Amino acid sequence: MHGSEFPVLGARLLARADELAAELARRIRAAEAELAVVPEEDLITVCAEQLRTALTHLKGGEALPTETAEANARRRAHRGIPLAALLHSYRIGTQFLWECFVAETTPTEHAALIENAGELWLGLDRMSEAIRAAYREAEAERELRARLDRDLLFDALLSTDPVRIREGADALGLPYRGRFHVIAAEAAAELPDAAVRRHLPTERLAVLSLPGTAPFPQWRGGRFGVSPAYDQISQTAAALRLARLALAAVPPGIEDVCHYGDRPIATLIAGNPDTADDLTRRILGRLLDLPREDREDLLATARAWFAAAGSTAATARAMFCHRNTVRYRLGRLQDLTGRSIDHPAEAAELLFALETVSLQGRWDR
């Protein structure tokens, strides 16, 4: 319900909307520095529209429309005006409108005006809620467009066109020559803040530009593959392939950073997964026919033995079992695969098979 004072006062003030808008714009510009980038004519026009909307509502409209405020919120969001500054401008506008109402009333009318003041502040609440929703929606759209633009620029670095590569580097702030690394990570991993990033459905990519003597940053929280250093931005596509191979050399479920070359056997397996799979099945032979629990015990013991540099005692401690149990399991491994851990070439083949199983998961015939 509208107070009896508002319809009359609203009609009088509505006739002065343009004059009041200029004064309101001046106050907002003086009180809110973030809005200094908004052209004066733009700010005055918005103030006039909002004053007419509010005064028409208070003059007797059924509901306070928010379309003008929402449109203004979207424009300000796309321009990068902070939401807090925008909301502050509307509080300034509401206070200004209240002062205009007070100035238009006689002393005997003040009491009646105060009784109905809540209508004005309820309108601010409704307007602020609509502004927040529209602003956040526009901000999300702006961020999405910016991310898509960055993705296109990142993709340009992977092209074979020198012009596109240079344009992408310029826009992303990357030099043409320097010290670069490509990072490939699983989708849930967090990449270094300093890197130029690209998010894909199944992985995250980044190009990191480092000063010549700076150490490579240390971080954790996922699986990461890092390319060797390269000195020309045009080499990014080739470096990406190596970073992806380094990532694939990290077993699933293990959080680690693998630089290309750290795990040569695992990297070779990652580069030729089908061949590695076929050879591993041939190497493990009848071991794959065992029930899963038995098979995993033998494979885990062999892994522990390699990790312990061939020490039966250290393997037993790692497996929480007796040394004789370790010897028995290694004997069974030899019987089933036809390969002895005491023979260097055969041990190398078994290590290759163990790495393949670790990278590709549980195996069955």
BARO-579863 format. One record per atom (N, C-alpha, C): y, x, z. Coordinates in steps of 0.05 Angstrom, whole numbers, plus 32768, in hexadecimal, padded with zeros to 4 digits. Atoms other than C-alpha are relative to their C-alpha. Layout:
# BARO-579863
YXZ
...
//
This chain:
# BARO-579863
7FE880118000
800080008000
801980128000
7FE77FF08002
804680197FF0
80147FF38013
7FEB800A7FEE
807E80138023
80167FF27FF0
7FEC8010800D
80B77FE58014
801780127FF6
7FEA7FEE8008
80E78020800E
7FFA800F7FE6
80077FEF8017
80C180477FD9
80067FF47FE5
7FFA800B801B
80C780167F9E
801D80027FF9
7FE480008006
811280127FA3
800A801D7FFC
7FF87FE48001
811D805C7FB2
7FF4800E7FE8
800D7FF38016
80EA80717F7E
800D7FFA7FE6
7FF380088019
810E804A7F47
801A800F7FFD
7FE77FF18001
8150806C7F59
7FFC801D7FF9
80067FE48005
813280B17F5A
7FF480057FE4
800D7FFD801A
810B80A57F1A
801580037FEA
7FEA7FFD8014
814C809E7EF4
800C801C8000
7FF57FE57FFF
815F80E47F0A
7FEB80157FFE
80177FEE8001
811C81047EFB
8006801B7FF3
7FFA7FE7800E
813781387ECA
801280128012
7FEE7FF17FEE
816E814D7EFA
7FF1800C8017
800F7FF77FEA
813E81527F34
7FEB80157FF8
80147FED8009
810B81787F0B
800B801C7FFE
7FF47FE58002
813B81B17EFD
8004800D801C
7FFD7FF67FE5
814A81B87F48
7FE58008800C
801B7FFB7FF5
810081B47F5A
7FF5801A7FF4
800A7FE8800E
80EF81EA7F26
800E8019800C
7FF17FE97FF4
812582177F44
7FF48007801B
800B7FFB7FE5
8108820F7F8A
7FE4800D7FFE
801B7FF58003
80C1821C7F73
8001801D7FF7
7FFE7FE4800A
80D5825B7F4D
800A80138016
7FF57FF07FEA
80FB82747F8A
7FEB80058016
80137FFF7FE9
80C282667FBB
7FE5800C7FF8
801B7FF88009
8085827A7F91
800280157FEA
7FFC7FEA8014
808882BF7F6F
7FEB7FFF7FEA
801680008014
804582B47F4B
80077FEF7FE8
7FF980128016
8065827E7F21
8018800B7FEF
7FEA7FF4800F
809C82AD7F07
7FF980047FE3
80087FFB801C
807382B97EC8
80017FE67FEF
7FFF8019800F
8077826F7EB6
801C7FFC7FF4
7FE68004800C
80B082627E84
800F7FE9800E
7FEF80137FF2
80EA823B7EA3
7FFD7FE47FF5
8002801B800D
80E682027E70
7FE57FF38007
801B800A7FFA
809B81FB7E7D
80007FF5801C
800080087FE4
80A581F77EC8
80117FE68004
7FEF80187FFE
80DE81C47EC2
7FF27FE87FF4
800E8016800D
80B581997E93
7FEA7FF58012
801580087FEE
807A81987EC3
800B7FF28018
7FF3800D7FE9
80A781887EFE
80097FE47FF9
7FF7801A8009
80C5814E7ED7
7FE97FEC7FFD
801880118004
808181327EC4
7FF47FF8801B
800C80077FE6
806781377F0C
80127FEE8010
7FEE80117FF1
80A581187F2A
7FFF7FE37FF5
8002801B800C
80A180DD7EF9
7FE57FF38009
801A800B7FF8
805780D57F09
80007FF6801D
800080067FE3
806280D67F55
80137FE88005
7FEC80157FFB
80A080A97F53
7FF77FE57FF4
800B8019800B
807F80767F25
7FEB7FF58012
801480097FED
804580737F55
800C7FF48019
7FF480097FE8
8071806C7F92
80127FE77FFC
7FEF80178006
809C80387F6E
7FEF7FE77FFE
801180188000
805F800A7F6B
7FE880037FEF
80197FFC8010
802780297F41
7FE87FFB8011
801880067FF1
7FE080167F55
7FF28019800A
800D7FE87FF8
7FC5805D7F58
801080187FF6
7FF27FE88008
7FDF80A37F55
7FF0800F7FEA
800F7FF28015
7FCA80C17F12
8001801E8004
80027FE27FFC
7FB4810A7F12
7FFE800F7FE6
80047FF3801A
7FAE81187EC8
801480177FFB
7FEC7FEC8005
7FF0813E7EC4
7FFB80198011
80067FE97FEE
7FDF81697F01
7FE8800F7FF7
80187FF28009
7F9A81787EE6
800580117FE7
7FFA7FF18018
7FB5818C7EA2
801180198007
7FEF7FE97FF8
7FE981B97EC4
7FEE8015800E
80127FED7FF2
7FB281D87EF0
7FF080107FEC
800F7FF28015
7F8981E97EB2
801180157FF2
7FEF7FED800D
7FC4820A7E90
800680188012
7FF97FEA7FED
7FD682337ECE
7FE780118004
80187FF07FFC
7F8D82487ED7
7FFC80127FE8
80037FEF8018
7F8982617E8F
801480167FFF
7FEB7FEC7FFF
7FC982877E9B
7FFC80148016
80057FED7FEA
7FAD82A87ED9
80117FFB8019
7FF080077FE9
7FDC82867F0B
7FED7FFA8017
801380067FEA
7FB982877F50
80017FE38009
8002801C7FF7
7FA182447F6A
80127FFB8018
7FEF80037FE8
7FC5824F7FAC
801D7FFD7FF9
7FE480028009
800882587F88
80057FE57FF4
7FFE801A800D
7FFC82197F60
80027FE98015
7FFF80147FEB
7FEC81EF7F9E
801980028010
7FE77FFD7FF2
8028820C7FC1
80177FF37FF2
7FEA800D800F
805581F47F89
80007FE28003
8002801D7FFC
803B81AD7F93
80097FF8801C
7FF680067FE5
804981B17FDE
801F80018000
7FE27FFF8002
809081C77FCD
800A7FE77FF3
7FF78019800E
8095818C7F9D
7FFF7FE88012
800280177FEE
807E815A7FD2
801680018015
7FEB7FFD7FED
80AE81768005
801B7FF97FF3
7FE78006800F
80E681727FD1
80037FE27FFC
7FFE801D8005
80D5812A7FC0
80067FF1801A
7FFA800C7FE6
80D68118800A
801E80038007
7FE37FFC7FFA
811B81378012
80117FEF7FEE
7FF180128012
8133810F7FD5
80007FE4800B
8001801A7FF5
811A80CF7FF5
80127FFD8019
7FEF80017FE8
813C80E08037
801D7FFF7FF9
7FE480008009
817D80EF8013
800A7FE67FF5
7FF98019800D
817B80AC7FF0
80027FE98014
800180167FED
817280838030
801880018013
7FEC80017FEB
81A5806D8063
7FF38005801B
800C7FFB7FE6
819B807E80AD
7FEF7FE9800A
800F80177FF6
8183803780BB
7FE57FFD7FF1
801880028010
814E803F8084
7FEC80168006
80117FE97FFB
81318080809E
7FE67FF9800E
801880087FF1
8101805F80CF
7FEB7FF47FEE
8013800D8012
80E280348099
7FF480147FED
80097FEB8012
80DD8070806B
7FEA8011800D
80137FEF7FF1
80B9809A80A0
7FE67FF18004
801980107FFD
8087806180AC
7FEE80027FE8
801080008018
807180678064
7FFE801C7FF3
80017FE5800B
807580B3805D
7FE480097FF9
801B7FF88004
802A80B88060
7FF77FFD7FE3
80078005801C
8026809D8019
800680187FEF
7FF87FE88010
804A80DA7FFE
7FEC80178005
80117FEA7FFA
801D810C8022
7FE37FFB7FF8
801B8007800A
7FDD80E78010
7FFF80057FE2
7FFE7FFA801D
7FF480EE7FC8
7FFC801D7FFB
80037FE38003
7FFA81397FD1
7FE280088003
801C7FFA7FFC
7FB3813B7FEC
7FEF7FFA7FE8
800F80098018
7F9881147FB1
800680137FE8
7FF87FEE8016
7FBF81407F80
7FF4801B8004
800B7FE67FFB
7FA881807FA1
7FE280017FFA
801D80018005
7F5F816B7F9E
7FFB80017FE1
80038001801D
7F66815C7F53
8007801B7FF4
7FF87FE6800B
7F8A819E7F47
7FEA80158005
80157FED7FFA
7F5481C67F6A
7FE87FFD7FED
801780058012
7F1D81A67F41
800680097FE3
7FF97FF9801C
7F4181AE7EFE
8004801E7FFD
7FFB7FE38001
7F5681F57F0E
7FE680107FFF
801A7FF17FFF
7F10820C7F20
7FF07FFC7FE7
800E80058019
7EF381EB7EE3
800C80117FE9
7FF37FEF8015
7F27820E7EB6
7FFB801E8005
80057FE57FF9
7F1D824F7EDC
7FE380097FF7
801B7FFA8008
7ED2824C7ECF
7FFE80027FE1
7FFF7FFF801D
7EDF823E7E85
800D801B7FF7
7FF37FE78007
7F0F82797E82
7FEE80188005
80127FE97FFB
7EDD82A87EA3
7FE980017FED
801580018014
7EA782907E74
8009800C7FE5
7FF67FF58019
7ED2829E7E37
8005801E8001
7FFB7FE37FFD
7EE682E27E53
7FE6800F7FFF
801A7FF38000
7E9D82F37E5F
7FF480017FE4
800A8001801C
7E8A82DD7E19
800E80147FEF
7FF07FEC800F
7EC283087DFD
7FF6801C8007
800A7FE57FF8
7EAA83447E26
7FE480057FF5
801A7FFD800B
7E6383377E0F
800180087FE2
7FFD7FFA801C
7E7983397DC6
8009801D7FFC
7FF67FE58002
7E9E837A7DD2
7FEA80148008
80167FEF7FF9
7E6283987DF5
7FEC80037FE9
801280008017
7E3683847DBB
800B80117FE9
7FF47FF08015
7E6783A77D8D
7FF9801E8004
80087FE47FFA
7E5683E97DB0
7FE480077FF5
801B7FFC8009
7E0E83DF7D99
7FFD7FFE7FE2
80028003801D
7E1F83D57D50
7FFF801B7FF2
80007FE78010
7E1A84087D18
801A80047FF1
7FE67FFF800D
7E6183FA7D00
801480108011
7FEE7FF07FF0
7E9084317D18
801A7FF28007
7FE8800E7FFB
7ECC84037D13
7FFC7FEC8018
800680127FEA
7EAC83CE7D3F
7FFC800E801B
80057FF07FE8
7E9584037D71
801B8009800C
7FE67FF77FF6
7EDC841E7D77
80107FE9800B
7FF180187FF6
7EFB83D97D7E
7FF47FF7801B
800C80087FE7
7EC983C77DB4
800780138017
7FF97FEC7FEC
7ED584087DD9
801D7FFE8009
7FE380037FFA
7F2183FF7DD5
80047FE88013
7FFC80187FF0
7F1D83B87DF0
7FF48002801C
800D7FFD7FE6
7EEE83CB7E28
800A80188011
7FF47FE97FF1
7F1784087E3C
7FEE80188002
80127FE98000
7EE2843B7E2A
800A80157FEC
7FF87FEB8013
7EF2847E7E0A
7FEB80037FEA
80137FFB8015
7ED184937DC9
7FED80178007
80117FE97FF8
7EB884D47DE7
80038003801E
80007FFD7FE4
7EA684E47E2E
7FE38005800A
801A7FFE7FF4
7E6A84E07E5C
7FF77FE38006
8008801B7FFD
7E45849E7E57
7FE37FFE8008
801C80087FFA
7E05847E7E72
7FFE7FE27FFA
8006801D8002
7DE6843B7E5F
7FEC7FFA8017
801180097FEB
7DC684157E98
7FF37FE67FF8
800F80198004
7D9083E07E8E
7FF47FF8801A
800A800A7FE6
7D7D83B57ECA
7FF37FE57FFD
800B801B7FFF
7D5483787EDB
80167FEC8005
7FEA80148000
7D7B83377ED9
800C7FFC801B
7FF580067FE5
7D8383317F25
800F8018800C
7FF47FE77FF5
7D9E83787F2E
801E7FFF7FFE
7FE37FFD8001
7DE683887F3E
8008801B7FF5
7FF87FE7800D
7E0683BB7F11
8019800C800D
7FE87FF37FF4
7E3C83EE7F26
80197FF27FF6
7FE7800E8007
7E8183CF7F28
8010800F7FEA
7FF07FF18013
7E9F84077EFE
7FF57FFE7FE3
800C8001801A
7E7083F97EC4
800A7FE87FEF
7FFB80168012
7E7E83CF7E86
7FE67FF17FFC
801A800D7FFE
7E4983997E8C
7FFB7FEA7FEC
800980158012
7E2183687E62
7FE87FF3800C
8016800F7FF4
7DF583327E7F
7FF17FF17FEB
8012800E8011
7DBA83197E58
7FEC7FEF8011
801180117FF0
7D8782E47E6D
7FEB800F8010
80167FF27FF2
7D5183177E7F
8008801C800A
7FF87FE57FF7
7D7983577E8D
801E80028001
7FE47FFA7FFF
7DBC83747E9D
8004801C7FF5
7FFA7FE6800D
7DDB83AD7E75
801C80098009
7FE67FF57FF9
7E1583DB7E83
8004801B7FF2
7FF87FE58009
7E3A84177E66
8012800B8016
7FF17FF37FEA
7E5384477E9B
800D80197FF4
7FF17FE98009
7E8A84797E89
800780108019
7FFC7FEF7FE9
7E8D84B37EBA
801080197FF9
7FF37FE68004
7EBB84F07EC1
7FEA80157FFD
80147FEC8006
7E97852F7EAA
7FF2800B8018
800C7FF47FE9
7E8A854A7EF0
7FF77FEC8016
800680147FEB
7E8085097F16
7FE27FFC8003
801D80057FFC
7E3B84FE7F35
7FFA7FE37FF7
8008801B8007
7E1484C27F1D
7FFF7FEF8019
7FFF80117FE7
7E2084887F4F
7FE47FF88009
801980097FF4
7DE884747F7E
80037FE38008
8001801B7FF7
7DD6842C7F89
7FE47FF68000
801B800C7FFE
7D9B83FF7F98
80027FE27FFC
8000801E8001
7D8783B67F95
7FF37FF57FE6
800D800B8018
7D5983AE7F59
7FF280177FF0
800C7FEC8012
7D3783D27F1F
801580087FEB
7FEC7FF68013
7D6483FE7EF4
7FF580167FEF
80067FEA8012
7D5A842B7EB8
801A800C7FF6
7FE77FF28007
7D8F845F7EA7
7FFA80137FE8
80037FEE8017
7D9784837E64
8009801C8007
7FF37FE57FFD
7DA584CD7E5E
801E7FFE7FFA
7FE47FFF8007
7DEE84DF7E5A
800480057FE2
7FF97FFB801D
7E0D84DC7E14
801E80017FFE
7FE37FF98001
7E5284F17DFC
80107FF17FEC
7FF180108013
7E6584C17DC4
7FF97FE28003
8005801C7FFB
7E6D84767DCE
7FEF7FF37FE9
8010800B8017
7E4D846B7D89
7FE280048005
801C7FFB7FFA
7E0B84837DA8
7FF47FEB8014
800880137FEC
7E0784477DD7
7FE67FF17FFA
8018800F8008
7DD284217DB0
7FE780118005
80177FEE7FFC
7DA2845D7DB1
7FFB8004801E
80037FFC7FE3
7DB084677DFC
7FF47FE7800D
800A80197FF4
7DA1841E7E0A
7FE17FFF7FFE
801D80008003
7D5A84267DEE
7FF380118016
800C7FEE7FEC
7D4D84607E1E
80047FF4801C
7FFC800D7FE6
7D6B843A7E59
7FEC7FEA8004
801480167FFD
7D3D83FF7E4B
7FE4800C8005
80197FF37FFB
7D01842E7E48
7FFE800A801D
7FFF7FF77FE4
7D16844C7E8B
7FFC7FE98013
800480187FEF
7D1B84067EA9
7FE37FF77FFF
801C80098002
7CD683F47E8F
7FED8013800E
80117FEC7FF2
7CBB84337EB1
80007FFB801E
800080077FE4
7CCB84147EF5
7FED7FE98004
801380167FFD
7C9083E97F0D
800D7FE7800B
7FF580197FF6
7C9F839F7F19
7FFE7FFF801F
800080037FE3
7CB2838F7F61
800A8018800F
7FF67FE87FF3
7CCB83D57F70
801E80037FFA
7FE37FFB8004
7D1683E07F7B
8005801E7FFD
7FFC7FE38005
7D2884237F5C
801280047FE8
7FF07FF78017
7D5684477F2C
7FF180167FF2
800F7FEC8010
7D31846C7EF5
8011800B7FEA
7FF27FF48016
7D56849D7EC9
7FEC80087FEB
80127FFA8016
7D3784A87E85
7FF7801D8003
800C7FE67FFC
7D0784E37E8D
7FF58004801B
800B7FFE7FE5
7CF984D87ED6
7FE27FFB8001
801D80088000
7CB584B87EC8
7FF580007FE4
80087FFE801C
7C9C84D27E86
7FE77FF07FF8
8019800F8007
7C5684B37E89
80077FE27FFF
7FF9801D8000
7C71846E7E9C
80127FF97FE9
7FEE80058016
7CA784747E67
7FF17FFF7FE5
801180018018
7C7384837E31
7FF17FE67FFF
800F801A7FFF
7C4B84467E48
80137FE97FF9
7FEC80168006
7C8A841A7E46
800780007FE3
7FF97FFF801C
7C9984327E00
7FE97FF87FED
801780088010
7C5284227DE7
7FED7FEE8010
801080107FED
7C3983E97E13
7FE57FF77FF5
8019800A800B
7C0383CF7DE4
7FEB80177FFE
80127FE98001
7BE584147DD8
7FF78008801C
80067FF97FE4
7BE984237E23
7FEB7FEC800B
801380147FF6
7BC583E27E32
7FE480057FF5
801A7FFC800D
7B8D83F07E01
7FF28019800C
800B7FE77FF6
7B8384387E19
7FF87FFD801D
800680047FE4
7B8484237E62
7FE67FF18004
8019800F7FFE
7B4D83F17E57
7FE880117FF9
80157FED8007
7B2484277E36
7FFB80148016
80037FEC7FEB
7B3184587E6E
7FF37FF48019
800B800C7FE8
7B2284297EA7
7FE47FF47FFC
801B80098006
7AE5840C7E85
7FF57FEB8013
800F80147FF0
7AB383EA7EB4
800F7FF9801A
7FF180077FE8
7AE483ED7EEE
800E7FE57FFE
7FF3801A8004
7B0783B07ECF
7FED7FE98004
801480167FFC
7AC683887ED8
7FFD7FF9801D
800380057FE3
7ACB838D7F24
80107FE78009
7FEF80157FF4
7AE483537F4F
801C800C8006
7FE47FF67FFE
7B3083597F57
800480108019
7FFC7FF17FE7
7B2E836F7FA0
7FF4801C7FFF
800C7FE58003
7AFD83A87F92
800F80117FED
7FF27FF18015
7B2283BD7F54
801B800B800C
7FE67FF87FF5
7B6583BF7F7A
7FFC80168015
80067FEB7FEC
7B4683E97FB3
7FFD801B7FF2
80057FE7800E
7B2E841E7F82
801A800B7FF3
7FE77FF8800D
7B70841F7F5B
8015800A8015
7FED7FF87FEB
7B9A84227F9B
7FF8801B800C
80087FE67FF5
7B70845C7FB6
800680167FEC
7FFA7FEC8014
7B7884827F74
801E80068000
7FE37FFB8000
7BC384787F76
800880108019
7FFA7FF17FE8
7BC684907FBE
7FF7801D7FFE
800A7FE58003
7B9D84CD7FAC
801380117FEE
7FED7FF28010
7BCC84E07F74
801A8005800F
7FE77FFE7FF1
7C0984D37FA1
7FFD80168016
80057FEC7FEB
7BE985017FD6
7FF9801B7FF4
80057FE7800E
7BE185397FA2
7FE380098003
801D7FFA7FFF
7B9585347FA7
7FF58006801B
80097FFC7FE4
7B9085387FF3
7FF07FE78009
801180167FF6
7B56850D800C
800A7FF7801B
7FF780077FE5
7B7085108053
80197FEF7FFF
7FE7800F8003
7BB684F9803F
7FFC7FE57FF4
8006801A800C
7B9984C28014
7FF47FED8014
800C80117FEB
7B6F84A9804E
80157FF68013
7FEB80097FEE
7BAD84A6807B
80117FEB7FF2
7FF08014800E
7BD484818046
7FF17FE57FFC
801080198004
7B9B844F803B
7FF57FF4801A
800A80097FE6
7B8B84488086
7FE27FFD7FFF
801D80008001
7B428459807A
7FF6801C8005
800D7FE67FFB
7B1184928086
7FFF80107FE6
80017FEF8018
7B0E84CE8057
7FE67FFA7FF0
80198006800F
7AC684BC8046
80047FE77FEE
7FFB80188010
7ADF8478802E
800F80077FE6
7FF17FF78017
7B10849B8000
7FEE800D7FEC
80127FF28012
7ADA84C87FE4
7FED7FEC7FF2
80128014800B
7AAC848D7FDA
800E7FF07FE9
7FF280108014
7AE184657FB4
800680117FE7
7FFA7FEE8017
7AF484A17F88
7FE680057FF0
801A7FFD800D
7AAA84AA7F79
7FFA7FE87FEF
800580198010
7AA484627F63
80137FFF7FE8
7FED7FFF8016
7AE2846B7F38
7FF580117FE9
800C7FEE8015
7AC084A57F14
7FE87FF37FF3
8017800D800B
7A80847E7F0B
80077FEA7FEC
7FF980178011
7AA384417EED
801080087FE8
7FEF7FF88017
7AD484667EC0
7FF580177FF0
800A7FE8800D
7AAD84A47EAF
801480178001
7FEC7FEC7FFE
7AE984CE7EC3
8003800A801D
7FFF7FF47FE5
7AEF84FE7EFE
801D80088006
7FE57FF87FF8
7B2F85097F25
8002801E8004
80007FE37FFC
7B1985517F2D
8003800F7FE5
7FFD7FF4801A
7B1E855D7EE2
801D7FFB7FF6
7FE380058006
7B6885677ECD
80057FED7FE9
7FFB80128017
7B6485457E89
7FF87FE38007
8009801B7FF9
7B3B850A7EA4
80127FF48015
7FED800A7FEB
7B6985057EE1
801A7FF67FF3
7FE88009800E
7BA485017EB1
7FFC7FE57FF3
8006801A800D
7B8384C87E8C
80007FEA8015
800080147FEB
7B7784A37ECD
801C7FFA800A
7FE480047FF7
7BBF84AE7EE3
800F7FEF7FEB
7FF380108015
7BD684927EA0
7FF87FE28003
800A801B7FFD
7BAA84547EAB
800C7FF38019
7FF4800B7FE8
7BC4844B7EF2
801D7FF87FFC
7FE480068006
7C0C844E7EDA
80037FE77FEF
7FFF80188012
7BFE841A7EA4
7FFA7FE78011
800680187FEF
7BDE83EA7ED7
80187FFA8012
7FE980057FEF
7C1A83F37F05
80177FF37FF2
7FEA800B8010
7C4C83E47ECE
7FFA7FE47FF5
80078019800E
7C2683AA7EAE
7FF27FEC8012
800A80147FEE
7C0B83887EEC
7FE280008003
801D80027FFC
7BC583717F00
7FF17FFD7FE6
800F80008019
7B8F83787ECC
7FE57FF28003
801B800B8002
7B5283517EB8
7FF780057FE3
800C7FFD801B
7B2383577E7D
800C7FEB7FED
//
